Amino acid sequence: MTCANTAQDGRESHLDACRQSAGASFSRAKTAPGEDYEKRWSTARDRGRLAGLNTPQSYPQLVDGRHLVDFSEDTAARVVQDSFGKTPDPRLQEILTALTAHLHAFVRETRPTIQEWDQAIQFLTAVGHACSDTRQEFVLLSDVLGVSTLVEILNEREGGTESTLLGPFHMVKSPPRSLGDNIDLVGEGEPCVVSGRVLNTDGTPLPNAEVDVWQCNEQGFYDVQQPDVQPPGNGRGLFHTDAEGRFRFRTVVPSHYPLPTGGPVGRLLQATERHPYRPAHIHFIVQAAGHSPLTTHVFVAGSPYLDSDAVFAVKQSLIVDFPESDNEQEAVQYGLRPPFRRAEFDLALTKAPT
C-alpha cells in the first residue's frame, strides 16, 4: 500500500510509514556532496502532500516554499561539507571537507563557551594585526604549534639533505653577493667562514645552484628586527655555486635567540610556560635546475636549546661543528686574522618529480 492509498481508518498507522519513507530517501550518509537539494527533497514533499501531511519533522520544514537545513550537533559537519560539493577545484574541496570535519570534531570535543570562542577569534585577529612587511606572526604561530615542521616532513623527499621550516624572517630574497663575500655588514661578533658544496643525491656537484642564506647577528637579532641598528641585508646573501658546485662566504657565528614575544604568539608561549628560544643556526634555501628546492638550517653544534627548540626544527643531521681555526694562510685568503671559526658541509638536492 502506498501513501497515496492510505485509508482514513488506518491514517495514523501510516503517518509514521510516510515519515520513514520520506526520511530514508534523504539519508545524509548516502548523499553525494553537492547533490541538488531541491531534487533530493521533491519526493519527500510529494509523499507528504499525498498523505495530507504538513511537512514532518523528519525532513526539512518549509518556509515560504523553501526547505530549512537540519543543522544540529550531529549533522553540522556534514551540512557544511555538503555546501562545498560544487567546488570546481577538487583539491580545494578535499581540503575544505577535511578541515570542516576536524574543526567541528575539535569544537565538539572541547565544547568551548561563547566567551572562549570569542577569545579565540580575538587571538587570531591579533595575530593578523601583528603581521607586517617585516614580520609574519601567522608563520610564527604555525612554527610554535609544530605545524611548519610537520608540513616540511610530509613534503620531504628521501635521499637529500633534510629540510626544516622557513621561519618568519625570510621576507625577501637576500641581496646578490659574490662567492667569498662577507654577509656581516657590522663587524661585531666572532668571525666565521662557511663553505661547502651543493650536490645531487648521487654526489654529482651542481654548478650555478642558487644558495640563499640568512641569519641573526651575534646578539640574536635579524636585520628586520633592528632597522635602526643593522643595515638592510645584514646577515643575508644570495650566492651561486662555482663550476664544482662550491659556495663560500664570511659571516659571524650566529647566536641562539628568543622568538619575538611582544605579540600574541609570545603571550601564548607565556601562558603555557614554554620558553621562546631557538638554538643558533643559519638558514638556507638552495635551488638548482631539475631539482626540488631545499629549505633547511645548519645548527651550530654545542648551542643552547638544541634539545628544546621552540619551533621543533632541530634534526641531528643538520647539526654542524664550527671549530676554531688558526690557519693564517686561509685567514689571509678571506681577509681575516686568526683565530676564526670554520664550518664546512654539503647540501644534497633530490631530483624534481616528473
N, C-alpha and C positions, 0 to 999 in steps of 0.2 A: 504494500500500500504506500503510495506517495503522499507527500504533504498536501498536494492539491486535492486528494480524495479523502481527506480527514473528515469523518462524520462528527456531528455535533455531540452525540452522546459519548464519544471517545476523545473529545477535544484535548482535555488536559493531559491524557496519556501520550498524546502525540506532540505536545509542545516541546517536551524535552528531546524527543527524537529529532524534531526540526532543528532545535538549537545545536544538538550534537552533530547533525549532518552539516549544518552551515559552518560550525566551528572547525570540523575536520577538513573542510575544503580549503581552509586558510591557515593551517598549522604553520607557524613561522619556521619550524625546524625543517620544513620541506620547501621553503620558498627561496628561490634563487634571488641573490641581491639584485636590486634594480628592476625586478619584475613589475609590470604595470599594476598599481594598486586598484584602479577602477575596474580593470578586467578581473582581478582576483576576487573582488567583493561583489561583483554583479550577481553571481549565482546565489550567494547568501541572501542578498536583498530580495531576489525573486522568490526564493523559498519562503522567506519570512512574510512577504506580501501575500503570497497564495494561501498561507496558513492564517491570514488575518491577524498577524502579529505586528506590534511595534518593534523597532529594531531591538533585538535581545542584547543582554549584557555580554554574551559570549563572543560577539563580534562587534566592530566599531559602531558607535552610535552616530546618528546623522544630525548635523546642524546645518540648516539651510541647504539641504541636499548634499552636504559634504560629510564624509566619514571622519571620525576622530581616531587618531592613532592611539593604540593601547600602550601607554608609556608608564611602566611601573618598575620597581626594583628588579623584577625578574626579566622584564622584556627590554629594558632601556638600552643595553649594549647592542642587542640585535636590531632594534629600531634605527639607531644611529648608523650602524653598519649598513643597513639596507639603503639609507639615504645616499650612500656613496656608490650605489650599484651602477649608476650610469657614467661613472668617471671614465673618460676616454683613455687615460693613461693607466694601463694595468698595474704598473709598479706603484704608482701613487695610490691606487685603490687598495693594493695589498698592504701598503704601509699604514694607511688611514684605518683600515679594518683591524689590523693587529694593534695599532695604537689605541683604538677605541676599546678593544677587548681588555687590554692590560690596564688602561687608565680606569675604566669602570670597575675592574676587579680590585684595583688598589683602593678606590673610594669605598667599595663595599666592605673591604677588609678592615680599613682604618676608621670608617664611619666618622669623618670629620664633622664638627659642628659648623654652623653657618659662619660663626666668628672665625674659626680656624681656617675655613676655606677662603674667607676674605683676607686673612693674614697671608695665606699662600699666594693669592693674586697680587697683594701689595708687594710681597717679596720679589716676585718675578718682574713686576713693574719697576721696582727699584733696580733690579739687575739691568734692565733695558736702559734706564736713565743713566746708569753708571758707564755705559759704553760710549766711546768717542773714537775719533780717528787714531788715537794713540793708546787706546785701552779697550779690551774686549772682555767684559765681565761675564758674558754668556759662555765664552770659551773657558774662562776660569771656573765657572760653575760646573761645566762638563768635566773639567780636569779633576776637581776635588771629589767629584762623585765617582771617579774611576771610569767614566763612560768614554772619554777621549782615548785612553789607553786600550780599552776593550775594543773600540772600533778599529784601532791600528792592528790589534792582534787578529781580528776577524778578517782583515784585508791583507794580511801579510802573506807573502809567497815564500815557500821554503827554499833554502839554498843560499840566500843573500844575507847581508848584514841585517840584524834585527832592527825593526823600526820602533819608534816611540812617538809620543804626541808632539804636535806642532808648538803648543804653548801660546800664550796670549800676546807675545811681544814681537811676532813677525808681522809687522804692519804693512811693509812694502819690501820689494826686493832690495837687497843690500847694494851699496854703491860698487860699481865695477872697479876691480883692482888688478894689478899685475902680480904674477907669482913672486913670492918673497916679500911683498909689501907688508907694512905694519898696519893692522886694523885698530891698534890702540893709538888714539889721537891725542891723548892727555899726557902720557909718560909717567903715570903713577902706578906702582904695583910691581910684582915680581915678573921680570921679562921671561918670555917663553917662545920657543919655536915649535910650530906644529907642522907636521908633514906626513905624507902618505901617498897611497895610490888608489885610484878608482879602477876596479876590475869587474869582469863578468864572473859568473859562478864557475867558469872553467879556469879562472885565473888569468885570462887574457886582459891586458891593460886596455882601457878605454880612453883614447885621446880626445881632447876637446870636450870632455864632460864638464858640465856646469856644476860648480861647488859653491853653494850659498851658505855662509857661516854668520852666526851672530851669538853674542854672549854678553853677560853683565861685566861690570868693571870689578876692581879689587875690593870694592865696598859692597858689592851685591846689587847694584842698580844698573838697569838698561838705560840707554841714551834717552828713550822716550819718557822715562820716569823723572829725568833731571834735565829738562830742556834749558834751564838757566845755568847748569853746571857742565854738562857734557855737550860737545858739538854734535850736530846731527850726523848719524852714520858712525859714531864711535862704537867700536866693538863689532863692526859689521864689514863684510867683504864678499864680493861676488867674483869668483875665480874660474878659470878654465884650465883643465889639466893639459900638460905638455904631451909630446908625441909618445911618451912612455906611460901616460896615464897618471903622472905625478902632480901633486899640489903641495904648496908650502906657503906659510905666512907667519908673520911675527904677531905677538899679542902679549897680554899679561895673563897670569894664571887667574881664572875667574874664582869668585868666592861663592860659598853657599849663601843663600839669601831667603828672606821670607816672601811669600806671595803678598800682593797688596792686600792689606787688612782694613783699609778705611772704607770699604764698600760693603754691600750686602753679603757677599761671599765670605769676607773676613768676619763679619758678625755671625755667620753660620758656623764657621770654624770655632769661634769663641764660645758659642752656645753649646757646642758639642765637646768642648775641651780638647780639640785637636790642634796640634801645633801647625804653623803655616809654612814650615821650612822645606826648601829643596836643596839637595846636595849640589856641589859645584859641577858645572857642565858647560859644554859648548854645543850649540845647535848646528845641525847640518841638513840641508836639502840638496840632494845630488840627482842630477838628471843627465841622461845620455840617449842619443838616438837609438831606437829599437829596444829600449829597456824601460822597465817600470821605475818611476821616480822613487827615491828613498828619502824619508823624513826620519831623522834619528838624532840622538845625543851621543856625545862622548863624555863620560863621567870621570872626574878626577879621583883616582884611587886614594883612599885614606880620608876623603872628605867626610865631615859630619853628615848625618842623615841619609847615608846610602841605604840604611836598613829601614827607613821610615819616611821616604819621600812623600810629601803631602799630596802628590798627584799620581802616585803609584807607577812611575815610569821607569824605574831602575831595572836593568837586566844585567846579569852577570857578564855577558859577552861584551857589553858596552863600557865596562869599567877599564880604564887605561892608566898605566903608570905615567907619571910626569917626573922622571928622575932629574936630579940636578946634574949639570954638565960643566966641566972646567975646560972644555976643548977650545983653546984660544983660536985655532985656525977657523973653526966653524963660527966662533963668536965674531971674528973679523968679517967673515963672509956675510953675516947677517947684520953687521953694524952694531954689535953688542959688545959688552965687556963681561967676562966670566965673573962669577958663576951665573948661569941661567938655567931655566928648566927646559926639558925637551920631551916631546910626545910624538910618537910615530905609530901609524896604524893604517890598515887597508879598509876600504869600503867597497863591498861587493853588491852589484846590482843584478837583479833577475831579468830574464827576457820578458819583454812586454807580451801580454796574451795576444794571440792572433784571432 
